[in-house]
Amino acid sequence: MVVLKFGGTSVGSIERLRKLPELINREEDVIVVLSAMSGITNLLVSIVNSISTKNIVKASTTLEEIKSKFVDTASELFSVENSEIAIERINKRIDIISAEFGNEIGEGKTILAQGELITTEMFSFYLNTIGVSNQLLMATDFMFLDEENEPNEKELPNLLRSAMSDSHKLFITQGFIAKNINGEIDNLNRGGSDYSASLIGAALDVKAIEIWTDIDGFHNNDPRYVDNTEPIEYLSFDEAAELAYFGAKILHPASIIPARKKSIPVWLKNTMQPKAFGTLISNNYLSPGIKAVAAKDGITTIRIQSGRMLQAHGFLKRVFEVFDKYKTPIDVITTSEVAVSLTIDNTCRLHEIAEELMDFGRVKVRKDCSIVSIVGHQITTTPRSITRIYESFEHIPTHMISFGGSSNNITFVIDAENKTLALQTLNTQLFTNKTHV
């Protein structure tokens, strides 16, 4: 069995929907995890925001836009008779959304779930109309969250197998969606559909998990800012997790965890170029050398300077307790005898955090920073690689450097305005001349 996940762009048009049956036609059993059609989730978020601000007119207009997109797709995808059936099903989901207009919706997770539900129902029905037998699985029948709002991985295998009919070899389900301990529709929040696919694959001990997007795998640099980047054919789980965590948008780091636990290969593929190799992530590819550069924006640095740090037992513990109190994760940390510097990307409680940290010493906050990370196997033990990396930052002011926390990563914190220059310079130093690999 394999799990195939297709993102919103992979199901975002009539042409792509019609090509999917070719990609999912396999000899082994297949579970297909679908995101909502591209653009739909953003529109649903807009509806939730409009309802929250009591702007029902705007919410209604946006809902009509969503309905039109799905109805137009169904009208073109199906015959006249079948399109009527599909549109009737779409309208039932639209009615669920409109019924929420007068309610206190909170985060609106019932509304947000409808994009995946409409997309999977329509695609499953389309497969049936072209003679491809399949079973539509509802994620809310097997993907449950525990008290900590984390997936209940212990119960997932039995729940999944109970939901799957022995008479089918192809299964269609939603990513992103779950049900919480109160029995309400919820979502995974972390990596969405990619995370769903990895959890399902680990629960069923599948042969492989394939993540299909609109790019041919991880690239060795960010193609939005750097020309002539190249896809990376092989990565270890650790390297992929580092790249995902520090800014590579193609995959969320949470998606790696369930697959790595079961040593299930994760293959990143391009729906628009299905014959391209993509990136294969597993435990088998531990070749030394620099693999890629990634950058993460929206970073704030916090520096606490205090003479009390000097040989003080428990100082760092008390600092970390402040961030734990406000549920704010830390990305990068460096320390000296008299100061500790760290970065965060969630600043919603920054004011409270800074105020409490002032009890420990002087606090300096710097906003509008970026993390630039260089990732590869054992790069911190390769002098030639380290020299090339540091030469790239010769003319770029650096606020923090994290070295040695992981043998797979060297991280720099710089002003966001210098990020593009850093990425381009690193590309020249590290990948134009590949003698260091």
C-alpha positions in Angstrom: 0.0 0.0 0.0 1.1 3.6 -0.7 -0.2 7.0 0.4 -0.5 9.7 -2.2 -1.1 13.3 -1.1 -2.1 15.9 -3.6 -2.0 19.6 -2.7 -4.4 22.3 -3.8 -2.6 23.2 -7.0 -2.7 19.5 -8.0 -6.5 19.5 -7.9 -6.9 23.2 -8.9 -8.2 22.9 -12.4 -10.2 20.6 -14.7 -7.1 19.5 -16.5 -5.3 18.5 -13.3 -8.3 16.7 -11.9 -8.6 14.7 -15.1 -4.9 13.7 -15.0 -5.0 12.4 -11.4 -6.4 9.0 -12.3 -3.2 8.3 -14.3 -1.1 9.1 -11.2 -3.1 7.1 -8.7 -3.4 4.0 -11.0 -1.1 1.5 -9.1 -0.9 -2.2 -8.7 -0.9 -2.0 -4.9 -3.6 -0.5 -2.7 -3.7 3.3 -2.6 -4.9 5.9 -0.2 -5.3 9.3 -1.8 -5.2 12.4 0.5 -6.5 15.6 -1.0 -6.3 19.2 0.0 -9.0 21.6 -1.0 -8.9 23.0 -4.5 -6.3 25.9 -4.7 -7.6 29.2 -3.4 -10.6 27.7 -1.6 -9.2 27.6 1.9 -8.1 31.3 1.7 -11.7 32.2 0.7 -13.1 30.1 3.6 -10.7 31.9 6.0 -12.1 35.2 4.6 -15.6 34.0 5.3 -14.7 33.2 8.9 -13.1 36.6 9.4 -16.2 38.3 7.9 -18.6 36.4 10.2 -16.4 37.3 13.2 -16.7 41.0 12.3 -20.4 40.7 11.5 -19.9 41.5 7.9 -22.4 39.0 6.6 -22.7 40.7 3.2 -19.0 40.1 2.5 -19.3 36.6 3.8 -22.2 35.9 1.4 -20.4 37.3 -1.6 -17.3 35.2 -0.8 -19.5 32.1 -0.4 -21.0 32.7 -3.8 -17.5 32.9 -5.3 -16.7 29.5 -3.7 -19.9 28.0 -5.0 -19.4 29.3 -8.5 -15.9 27.8 -8.6 -17.1 24.3 -7.6 -20.2 24.4 -9.7 -18.2 25.5 -12.8 -15.8 22.7 -12.2 -18.5 20.1 -11.8 -20.3 21.4 -14.9 -17.2 20.9 -17.0 -15.9 17.8 -15.3 -19.1 15.7 -15.6 -21.8 14.9 -18.1 -25.1 16.9 -17.7 -26.8 14.2 -15.7 -23.8 13.6 -13.4 -23.1 17.3 -13.0 -26.6 17.7 -11.5 -25.8 15.1 -8.9 -22.4 16.7 -8.1 -23.9 20.2 -7.9 -26.6 18.9 -5.5 -23.9 17.6 -3.2 -21.9 20.8 -3.5 -25.0 22.8 -2.5 -25.5 20.7 0.6 -21.9 21.7 1.7 -22.6 25.3 0.8 -25.7 25.2 3.0 -23.6 24.0 5.9 -21.4 27.1 5.6 -24.3 29.5 5.2 -26.0 28.0 8.3 -23.0 29.2 10.3 -23.5 32.9 9.4 -25.6 33.7 12.5 -23.6 31.6 15.0 -20.7 32.3 17.3 -18.2 30.4 15.2 -14.9 30.8 17.1 -12.2 29.7 14.7 -14.7 28.5 12.2 -13.2 25.1 11.8 -16.5 23.5 10.5 -16.4 26.1 7.8 -12.7 25.6 7.0 -13.3 21.8 6.6 -15.8 22.2 3.8 -13.1 22.8 1.1 -11.5 19.4 1.6 -14.9 17.7 2.0 -16.3 19.2 -1.3 -13.1 18.4 -3.2 -12.9 14.8 -2.1 -16.6 14.1 -2.6 -16.4 15.5 -6.1 -13.2 13.6 -7.0 -14.5 10.3 -5.6 -17.7 10.7 -7.6 -15.7 11.6 -10.7 -13.7 8.4 -10.4 -16.9 6.4 -10.1 -18.2 8.0 -13.3 -15.1 7.0 -15.3 -15.3 3.4 -14.0 -12.6 3.6 -11.2 -14.0 2.0 -8.1 -13.1 3.7 -4.9 -14.2 4.3 -1.3 -14.6 7.8 0.1 -13.3 7.8 3.7 -14.3 10.6 6.1 -11.3 11.8 8.1 -13.6 12.6 11.0 -14.2 8.8 11.3 -10.6 8.0 12.2 -8.4 11.2 12.7 -9.1 12.1 16.3 -7.2 14.6 18.6 -6.4 14.0 22.2 -6.5 16.4 25.2 -3.4 18.2 23.9 -4.9 18.6 20.5 -2.4 16.2 19.1 -3.4 13.2 16.8 -4.3 10.1 18.7 -1.7 7.9 16.9 -2.4 4.9 19.1 -6.0 4.6 18.1 -5.5 5.6 14.4 -4.5 2.2 13.0 -7.5 0.3 14.2 -9.9 3.2 13.4 -8.5 3.4 9.8 -8.7 -0.3 9.2 -12.3 -0.4 10.5 -13.2 2.4 8.1 -11.6 0.7 5.0 -13.7 -1.8 3.1 -11.9 -5.0 2.0 -13.6 -4.8 -1.3 -11.7 -1.7 -2.4 -8.1 -1.1 -3.4 -8.4 2.7 -3.8 -9.4 5.1 -1.0 -10.0 8.8 -1.1 -9.9 11.0 2.0 -9.3 14.5 3.3 -6.1 16.0 4.7 -6.1 18.7 7.4 -9.4 17.6 9.0 -9.8 15.9 12.4 -12.3 15.6 15.2 -11.4 16.9 18.7 -12.3 15.3 22.1 -15.5 17.2 22.2 -16.7 15.5 19.0 -16.3 18.8 17.0 -14.7 19.2 13.6 -11.2 20.4 14.1 -7.9 20.5 12.1 -4.3 19.4 12.6 -2.9 22.9 12.4 0.6 21.6 11.6 1.4 20.8 8.1 -2.2 20.1 7.2 -2.7 17.5 4.5 1.0 16.6 4.5 0.8 15.7 8.2 -2.4 13.7 7.6 -0.7 11.7 4.8 2.3 10.9 7.0 0.1 9.9 10.0 -2.0 7.6 7.7 1.1 6.1 6.1 2.7 5.4 9.5 -0.6 3.9 10.9 -0.8 1.4 8.1 3.0 0.8 7.7 2.8 1.6 4.0 5.6 1.1 1.5 5.9 4.8 0.7 4.3 8.2 1.1 4.2 10.5 -1.9 3.6 14.2 -1.6 2.6 15.7 -4.9 2.9 19.5 -5.3 3.7 22.0 -8.1 7.5 21.8 -7.7 9.9 19.0 -8.3 11.0 18.4 -4.7 13.3 20.3 -2.4 15.7 22.7 -4.2 19.2 23.6 -3.1 18.1 27.2 -2.6 15.0 29.3 -2.7 13.9 29.7 -6.4 11.9 32.8 -5.5 15.1 34.7 -4.8 17.9 32.7 -6.5 18.2 31.8 -10.2 19.2 28.4 -11.5 18.4 26.4 -8.3 18.5 22.6 -8.6 16.3 19.9 -7.1 17.9 17.6 -4.6 17.3 13.9 -5.4 18.1 12.4 -2.0 17.8 13.7 1.6 17.9 12.0 5.0 15.0 12.5 7.3 17.2 14.8 9.5 18.2 17.0 6.6 14.6 17.3 5.3 13.4 18.2 8.8 16.0 20.9 9.2 15.2 22.4 5.7 11.4 22.3 6.4 11.7 23.8 9.8 14.0 26.6 8.7 12.0 27.8 5.8 11.6 25.4 2.9 7.9 25.7 2.1 7.4 22.5 0.2 7.0 20.4 3.3 6.1 21.1 6.9 8.5 19.6 9.5 5.7 17.8 11.4 5.1 15.8 8.3 8.5 14.1 8.6 8.0 12.8 12.2 5.5 9.9 11.7 7.2 8.6 8.6 10.7 8.8 10.3 9.4 6.8 13.2 8.4 3.9 10.9 11.3 4.5 8.4 8.8 5.0 5.6 10.3 6.8 2.6 8.7 10.1 1.7 8.9 11.1 -2.0 8.2 14.6 -3.1 6.9 14.7 -6.7 5.7 17.3 -9.2 2.2 16.9 -10.5 3.0 19.1 -13.6 6.1 17.0 -14.3 5.3 13.5 -13.0 8.3 11.9 -14.7 10.8 14.2 -12.9 12.6 12.3 -10.1 11.7 14.8 -7.3 13.2 14.3 -3.8 13.3 11.0 -2.0 13.6 11.3 1.8 14.7 8.3 3.8 17.3 6.9 6.3 19.4 5.6 3.4 21.0 8.8 2.1 23.6 10.1 4.5 26.2 11.4 2.1 28.3 14.2 3.7 28.3 17.7 2.3 26.1 20.7 2.0 22.7 19.9 0.4 20.7 23.1 0.6 20.1 26.6 1.9 16.7 27.7 3.4 15.5 31.0 4.9 12.7 31.8 7.4 11.2 35.2 7.6 9.3 37.0 10.3 11.9 36.4 13.0 12.4 38.5 16.1 15.5 38.3 18.3 15.5 38.8 22.0 18.8 39.4 23.9 18.9 39.2 27.7 22.1 40.6 29.3 22.7 40.0 33.0 25.7 39.8 35.3 23.7 37.3 37.3 24.2 34.7 34.5 27.9 34.2 35.4 28.1 30.7 36.9 24.4 31.0 38.0 22.6 27.7 38.4 19.2 27.6 36.8 19.3 30.9 35.0 18.4 29.6 31.6 15.7 27.4 33.0 14.0 30.4 34.5 14.3 32.2 31.1 12.8 29.3 29.2 9.9 29.1 31.7 8.8 32.6 30.6 8.5 31.4 27.0 6.7 28.2 28.1 4.3 30.3 30.2 3.2 32.2 27.0 3.4 29.1 24.8 6.0 30.7 22.5 8.5 28.3 20.8 12.1 29.3 20.4 13.9 28.7 17.1 17.6 29.5 17.7 19.5 30.2 20.9 23.1 31.3 21.6 24.6 31.9 25.0 27.7 33.5 26.6 28.8 34.1 30.2 26.7 37.3 30.5 24.0 37.1 27.8 21.6 34.8 26.1 20.1 35.6 22.6 17.2 33.7 21.0 14.7 34.0 18.2 10.9 33.6 18.0 8.5 33.8 15.1 5.3 34.1 17.1 5.2 37.7 18.6 1.6 37.8 19.8 2.8 37.7 23.4 6.1 39.6 22.9 5.2 42.5 25.1 4.4 40.2 28.1 7.5 38.1 27.5 9.8 41.2 27.3 8.4 42.6 30.5 9.0 39.5 32.5 12.5 39.0 31.0 13.4 42.5 32.4 13.5 40.9 35.8 16.6 39.0 34.7 18.5 42.0 33.2 18.6 44.3 30.2 16.4 43.2 27.3 16.9 44.2 23.7 14.3 43.2 21.0 15.1 43.3 17.3 12.3 42.8 14.8 12.3 42.2 11.0 15.0 39.5 11.0 15.5 36.3 8.9 17.0 33.0 9.7 19.3 31.6 7.0 20.2 28.0 7.4 22.8 25.8 5.6 21.9 22.2 5.8 23.8 19.0 5.0 25.2 15.8 6.6 28.0 16.5 9.0 28.8 19.9 7.6 29.9 21.3 11.0 32.9 18.9 10.8 33.9 19.8 7.3 36.4 22.8 7.5 36.2 23.6 3.7 32.5 23.9 3.9 32.6 26.1 7.0 35.1 28.4 5.4 32.9 28.9 2.3 29.9 29.5 4.5 31.5 32.2 6.6 33.0 33.9 3.5 29.5 34.3 2.2 28.6 36.5 5.2 31.8 38.6 5.1 29.8 41.7 4.1 26.5 40.9 5.8 25.9 42.0 9.4 25.0 39.0 11.5 23.1 39.1 14.8 23.4 35.4 15.8 25.2 32.3 14.7 24.2 28.8 15.8 26.9 26.3 15.3 27.2 22.8 16.8 23.7 22.3 18.0 23.3 20.0 15.1 25.9 18.4 12.9 23.5 19.0 10.0 22.9 22.7 10.3 24.7 26.1 10.6 22.3 29.0 11.2 22.7 32.7 10.8 20.3 35.4 12.0 20.4 38.6 9.9 18.3 41.6 9.0 15.4 40.6 6.6 16.5 43.2 4.1 19.8 41.3 3.6 18.2 37.8 3.1 18.2 37.8 -0.7 21.8 38.9 -0.8 22.7 36.1 1.6 20.9 33.5 -0.4 22.5 34.6 -3.6 26.0 34.8 -2.2 25.7 31.4 -0.6 24.5 30.0 -3.9 27.6 31.3 -5.7 30.0 30.1 -2.9 28.4 26.7 -2.3 26.8 25.4 -5.5 28.4 27.2 -8.5 31.6 25.4 -7.5 30.7 22.0 -6.2 34.2 20.8 -5.3 33.2 20.8 -1.6 30.6 18.0 -2.0 
